């Protein structure tokens, strides 16, 4: 009797520099990703959404603009941080044998980047962490996970960390 081959799936995991996204990735690996050698091969897409560069101008009335050297240093720092986050996420996936791991870095508002990338890649699921913001912060900043859950056609899994009591 032959084993039934599981369908291949593409799962997008949104990663950032917060502990919540790494926790969501770890949870996804333990509970969703199929690492069995049964002919199926899940694809895991690790996506980092980076905000667009800030344009500095003479907003304070002094006419001060950042020099191109400072802008270059800031851009280099941003690239190093993104590389660090992606490498950390890849390390979490290092023991996977039968899963294809891809990484992506897109620039733009995280809500739009995640939704657009998920649709473009036709993923089967999006997994993301929850920062656990309160109602005021969530109202002011908006909720990336809520936006994605409301606008994506595929399932969106928001992984919340358990609150620890002290």
C-alpha positions in Angstrom: 0.0 0.0 0.0 1.4 3.4 -0.9 1.2 6.4 1.3 -1.0 9.2 0.1 1.1 12.1 -1.1 0.3 15.4 0.6 -0.2 18.4 -1.6 2.7 20.9 -1.8 2.0 24.1 0.1 3.5 27.5 0.1 3.5 29.2 3.5 4.5 32.9 3.9 5.8 33.8 7.4 6.2 37.6 8.1 9.4 38.2 10.0 10.8 41.4 11.6 13.1 42.3 14.4 10.6 41.5 17.2 10.6 38.3 19.2 7.0 37.8 18.2 7.8 37.0 14.6 10.4 34.4 15.6 8.0 32.8 18.0 5.4 32.7 15.2 8.0 31.1 12.9 8.9 28.5 15.5 5.3 27.7 16.2 4.7 27.3 12.5 7.5 24.9 12.2 6.2 22.8 15.1 2.6 22.8 14.1 2.1 23.4 10.4 5.1 22.8 8.3 5.4 19.2 7.0 9.0 18.1 7.2 8.3 14.4 6.5 9.8 12.8 3.5 6.5 11.7 1.9 6.9 13.1 -1.5 5.5 16.5 -0.5 7.7 19.5 -0.1 6.4 22.5 1.6 7.9 25.9 0.7 8.4 28.4 3.5 8.8 32.0 2.4 10.3 34.3 5.0 9.3 37.8 4.2 10.7 41.0 5.8 8.8 44.1 5.1 10.9 47.2 5.5 9.4 50.7 5.8 10.2 53.1 2.9 13.2 55.4 3.5 12.3 58.6 5.4 12.8 61.8 3.5 14.3 64.4 5.7 13.7 68.1 5.0 13.7 71.5 6.5 10.8 70.7 8.8 12.3 72.2 11.9 12.8 75.6 10.3 16.6 75.4 10.4 17.0 74.3 6.9 19.1 71.3 8.0 19.3 68.5 5.5 21.1 65.2 6.1 24.2 64.8 4.0 24.4 62.0 1.5 27.1 60.4 3.8 24.6 60.2 6.7 21.9 58.9 4.4 24.3 56.2 3.1 25.3 55.2 6.6 21.6 54.9 7.6 20.8 52.8 4.5 23.8 50.5 5.2 22.6 50.1 8.8 19.1 49.2 7.6 20.5 46.6 5.2 22.6 45.1 7.9 19.6 44.9 10.2 17.5 43.2 7.6 20.2 40.7 6.8 20.5 40.0 10.5 16.8 39.4 10.9 16.6 37.1 7.8 19.7 35.2 9.0 18.2 34.7 12.4 15.0 33.4 10.8 16.9 31.1 8.5 18.8 29.7 11.5 15.4 28.7 13.1 14.8 26.7 9.9 18.3 25.2 9.6 17.2 21.6 10.7 14.5 21.3 8.1 15.2 18.5 5.7 12.3 18.4 3.3 11.2 22.0 3.2 12.3 24.6 0.7 13.1 27.9 2.5 13.0 31.1 0.5 13.7 34.6 1.8 12.4 37.9 0.5 12.9 41.6 1.5 10.4 44.1 0.2 10.2 47.8 0.9 6.8 49.4 1.8 4.1 49.5 4.5 4.1 46.0 6.1 0.3 45.7 5.5 0.6 46.3 1.8 3.8 44.3 1.4 2.5 41.2 3.1 -0.9 41.3 1.3 0.7 42.0 -2.1 3.4 39.4 -1.8 0.9 36.7 -0.6 -1.3 37.4 -3.6 1.6 37.6 -6.0 3.1 34.3 -4.8 -0.4 32.7 -4.4 0.5 31.3 -1.0 -1.7 28.8 0.8 -1.3 30.5 4.2 0.2 33.5 5.9 1.6 33.2 9.4 2.5 36.2 11.5 3.2 37.1 15.1 1.2 39.5 17.2 2.8 42.4 19.0 0.0 42.4 21.5 -0.6 46.1 21.4 -3.4 47.5 23.6 -6.4 49.2 22.1 -4.8 52.7 22.1 -1.6 51.7 20.4 -3.4 49.5 18.0 -5.8 52.4 17.1 -2.9 54.8 16.5 -0.5 52.4 14.7 -3.0 50.1 13.2 -2.8 46.3 13.3 -0.9 44.7 10.5 -2.3 41.3 11.3 -5.9 42.5 11.4 -5.4 44.3 8.0 -4.0 41.1 6.5 -6.7 38.9 8.0 -9.4 41.2 6.6 -7.9 41.6 3.1 -6.2 38.4 2.1 -8.1 35.6 0.4 -5.9 32.9 2.0 -6.0 31.8 5.6 -4.0 34.1 8.0 -2.8 32.6 11.2 -1.8 35.1 13.9 0.3 33.5 16.6 0.2 35.1 20.0 2.8 34.5 22.6 1.5 33.2 25.9 1.6 35.9 28.6 4.0 34.9 31.4 3.2 35.8 35.0 5.8 37.2 37.3 
